[in-house]
Amino acid sequence: MSISVTPRASGATASPVRARGRSLRDGLRRVAEAAVTPLQLDDVLDVFHPLRAGAELRGRIVAVHPETADSATLVIRPGRDWAGHVPGQYVRVGVDVDGVRLWRTYSLTHGPRADRCISITVKGIPDGVVSNHLVHRVRAGQMIHLGQAEGDFVLPDPMPGKLLLVTAGSGITPVIGMLRNLFSRAVPFEADIVLLHSALSRSEVIFGEELRRYAAQGRLRLVELHTDVHGMLDVADLDEIVPDLAERTTYACGPVGLLDALEEHHTGRGLPLHIERFRTATVVTGEGGTLTFSRSGAVVEADGATPILDAAESAGVLMPSGCRMGVCFGCVLPLREGAVRDLRNGQLTVAAPGDGVIIQTCISAAAGACDIDN
């Protein structure tokens, strides 16, 4: 028996059944919206289905795993619109602390996960409002706000045959994601990897057991330097620590001083180097001044070495923010009047009333009285 099927002509109207289905859904939505007025229907859905597609991107904390005394890994189930990441990238995380929403950026620390969750590992820093909140106060089930993954501190394809990974402190966080991704591949990874990691002490090495296990399995050569025993890493010792340094592509993440020294060392010798900076280097400071935020009415006294973003947040002012390194421009606001100094190079930006000059608050400090439109 043969069956003849005639295709519907392009542009033909939808079937009556589909039309009735859409009409019913539209009608139900109107009824639901009327029932929750003066709220919006999406406000109610945010309570019962916050991770749905089309909603503001958020994540639910699934688990909190302590790593060291002052660091922890947060496993997060992101919303349906999470677009994925490449190991080495970072994500913006927004948390509400004492009624103020604060944003920070953290490296993604996982490779492929069957549960489709993501993870970040946070190290608490002295007076760090967000970092200490995430390490010591958050619990499974709580919601946080997310941005999409960003950053270009990622391994190339194809991979170089020899890698040197230089990390210190929490600088290991983007690198552990790279390693987990490499070592989870079905096809064995053949590259020669040296990981040089510096920490205050052996107990302060984040992911220490995992890294030592990789070394025992022959997947990498691990060189640990503990400041309490070996002192600070001196880049002049690299040739002795890594005799074939000139044959390796170097990826580095850690404190500004280490990265600056590596940059000078490798540039002088023409060696390939890729760097991830968590914060921009501050090279020029000034007198500071009074920050007035026109819309909120807040007034903040700030010194000349503290970014406007940090000074405002410390005083409880809600500020837009992003990478906090002067890269993403998520923190820009109009400077209505006054002067600010770029902490990277000392350049002054001055605005008179009506100018509406745009400034990056994460890398700018007050250089006198400032009126900012926020």
N, C-alpha and C positions, 0 to 999 in steps of 0.2 A: 504494500500500500504506500502510495506517495502522498506527501503532504505539501501543499503549496502555501508559502507564507508571503504575503504582500507587505513590504516595509511601509511604515507610515511616512508620508511626504514630509520633507523638511519644512519646519515652521508650522506644522499642524498643531491644533490646540490640544491641551491636555485632556485626558479622559475625564468623563463626569465623576468617576470615583475619586481620582486624584484631586480634582477641583473641590469636591465635597470635603476631602480630608484636610486640605489646606484651610478651607473656610472654617472647619470645626476647630482646628488648632488656633487660628486667629481669634475665633470667638472665645475659646477657653482662656487665651491670654488676656483678652479684654476683661473678662470676668475676674480673673486673678488680679489684674492690675487695679480694678475697682475695689476689690476686697482688701488690698493692702494699702490703699491710699491713706495718708499722704506719702507713704514710702513708695519707692520704685520696686517693681517686681524683682529686678536684679539685686536689690538690697536683701530681699528675703532669700533668693537663691544663693547669695554669698554666704549666708549662714548655714544652709543645708547642703550646698554643693559648690564649695568655693574653688575647687580644682577643675571645674568644667571648662570646656573649650569656649573661647570668647570672653572669659572673665579676665579681670586684672591678674597678671601672672603672680601666683603665690605658691608656697610649698608647705606641706605638713611635716613637721619633724617626726620621724619614725623611731629614731633611737639616738642616744647620746653615749658615746664610748670614750671614757677617759684614756688619754695617751700618756701624759706625764702629770705631775702635780698641778701644772697650770696650763694644760692644753687638752683639748677634747675634739673628737670627730663627731660631726652631726650628720646623720643619714636623713635625707629629705626626699619626700615624694613630691615632685613638682607637678604643677598643673598641666592639663592636656596640651597647652600651647607651648610647652618647653620644646625648643628646637634642637636640643642636643649640643655637644661640644667636641672639641679636639683636646686630648690630654695636654696639659700645660696652660690652658686658658683659665680665666677667672670669672666669677659671677658677682654681681652686685646683690647685696643682701640688706633688706630693710627690716628693722625691728623697732617695736615701740617700747621705750624705756621711760618709765615715770611720765607717761603721757606724751612723750616727744618721739616722733619717728626719726630714727637715725639710720643712715645708709653707710655701709662699708663694703669693701671688695675683698673676696677671699678666693684663693685658688681651688679649683676642683681637684679632688685627690683620689679619684677612682678611675679604674679602667672599665671595661664592659661589665654591666651588672644585669643578671637575669630578671631582677625585680624592677628594672627601669628607674630605680632611685638614683639620686646623685649624692655626693658627700663633699663636705668641706671640713678642714681641720683648722681650728682656731687656737692660737696661743694668747693667753691673757697677758696684757702688758700693764705696768704700773699706771694707775689712773685711767686705764682704758675702759670707758663706759660700756661700749658695745662688746668688746672682746671678753671682758669679765662676765658680762651678762650671758653671753652665749656659752662660755665655758662652765659657769657655776650655777646659773639660775634657770635656764630653759629646760623644759621637760618634753618627753615624747607626747605628741598630740597637739602641741602648740603650732600656730601658723606663723609664717614669716613671709615677707614680700621678696620677690625675686626679679632680677633683670635677666636678659638672655646672656649666654656666654660671650665673652669678648677676649681679645688679646691675641698677639702673634708670637708668643713665646712657645712655639711648638716645633717638634722635630720635623725635618724635611722628608720628602718622599721623592727619590729613594734615600735611604739612610746612609750616612757616612760609615765607613768601615770601622773607624775608631772614634770613640766619644770620651770626653772628659766632662763630668758633671761636678761643678763646684758649688756647694751650698753651705749655709750657716744658719743655725737656729731654725726659725719657721720657714726659711728659704727652701727647705726640703719639700714643702707642700706641692708646688707644681711638678717637681721632679718625680715624686712618688706616683703621681698619676701617669706620667710617661712610662715609668718602669712597669707598673701594673698592667698597662696596656700592651707593652712589648712582650712581657712574659706570659700573657694569657693567649698569645697567638697559637693557632693550631700547628702552623709551620714553625719549627724552632728558629729563634732569632740568633743570628751568627755574629753580630757586631761585637767588637771588643770595647767594653765599658769600664771606665775607672770612675768611681764616685768618691770625691774628697769632701768630707762633711766635718764641719766644726761646730761644737756645742760647748756650753759652759762646763758640763760634766757628762759622764757616761749615762747617768740616770736622766739627763735632760735631752737625750737624743730622741726626737720624735720618730716613731716607727723603727726604733732601734732594733727590736727583735726581728722584725721583718727584713730589714736591710742586712743584718748579720746572717739570716737564713739564706738570702739570695747569694751572699758571698760564699757561704758553705757549700751551696749547690753549684758553684762555679759560674754563676750567671754574670757576675761582675767582680771587680776588685774593689774592695771597700777600704778606704783610709780614713780612720776616725781621728780627729784631733780634739782633745778635751782641754779647754782653757785652764782648768784648775790643775792640770798636770803638764800640758805641753805649751801653754801660753797661746797667744793669738797667732792665727795663720799669717805667715809672711810670704807674699807672692814671690819673693826672691828665692824661696826654697822649692818652687814648683819643679824646676829642672831635676832636682834631686829626688823629689817625691814621684814625679812622672817623667822618667828619662826620655820617653818618646813624645814629649809634649808637642813638638813641632808637627807631628803627624796626626794630631787629634783636633777635632772641632770641639770647642768649649762652650758649654751652656752654664750660666751662673745665676744664682739668685741668693740674696742675703742682704746684710746691712750695707748702707751707702758707702762706708769707708772701704769695705772689701771690694765692692763692685768698682769703685773709682780706681783702686789700686790695680785691679785686674785689667780694667780698660786701658790704663796707661801702659801696663806691662805688655799686653797683647798688641796694642796699636804700634808700640815702638818696635816690635819684632814682626809685624805683619801677619799675626796669627788670627785665625777666624774666631770670633767671640760673639755670643748672643746673650743678652742680659735681660733679666726681669727685675724691675725696681718696684718695691711695694709703695715707696713714697719718694717724691722728688727730692733731690738734694738741695738743702738750703745753704746758699753761699753768701747772701747779703742780707743784713738786717738793718733796721733803722729805729726811729724813736717811738713809733706806735702812735696811738691816738684814740679818740672816742668814735665808736661806730654807732650811728643812729639808723634804725631800720624803719622807714617811713610808714609802711602799712601796719606793722604790728605795734609800733610805738616803742619798741625795745631800745635801750641804750646800753652799750657794752664798752667797757674800757679794755683795750687790747694793746699788748706790747708789739714791738716791731719785728719780733721773730716768730710770732704765732700766726698761721694762716687765718684769714678772716672767717673761713668756714669753721675751723676748730674753736676759735674764740666765741663765735655766735652759738654753736651747739653747746659749749660748756655752760653758757648762760641760759640755756633752755630755749633758744630761738630755733624754730623749725626752718631748716635750710634745704634747698635742692642740692644733691651731691651725686657723685658717680665714682670715678676711679680714684679720686683724691691725689692724682699725680700730674694733672694738667694735660691729660691726653683726650678724655672723652667729651669735655665741655658740658658735662651734666650739671655743673655747679654755677653756670654763668648767671649773673644778675646785673642790672643797670646801676652804675655809679652816678647818682644824681648830682653830687657835688663832693669835692674833696680830692685827696691824693692817696694812691696806693703804690706799694713797691712790689715788683716781681721778685720773689725770694730766690729765683734761680739765677738772675743776672743783675739785680739791682735797678732795673729800669723803672722809672716813675711814670705813672699814668695819672693825669690830672683832668678833672671834669668841672666845668662851670655849670650853674643852673641852666637846664634846658638841653645840655649836651646829650645826656642819656648814654654815656659811654658804657660798653659792656666789659665786665671784668670776670676773670676766673677766681672765685673766692678761695679755691683750694691751694693756690700757689701765690696769692697776693696777701700782703699784710698792710695794715693801716700805716700811712705816712703822714699823719695829722688827722684832723677831724674829717669824718666821712659820712655822707648821707647815702644810704643804699636802699634801692627800691625793692623791699621785701616785707 
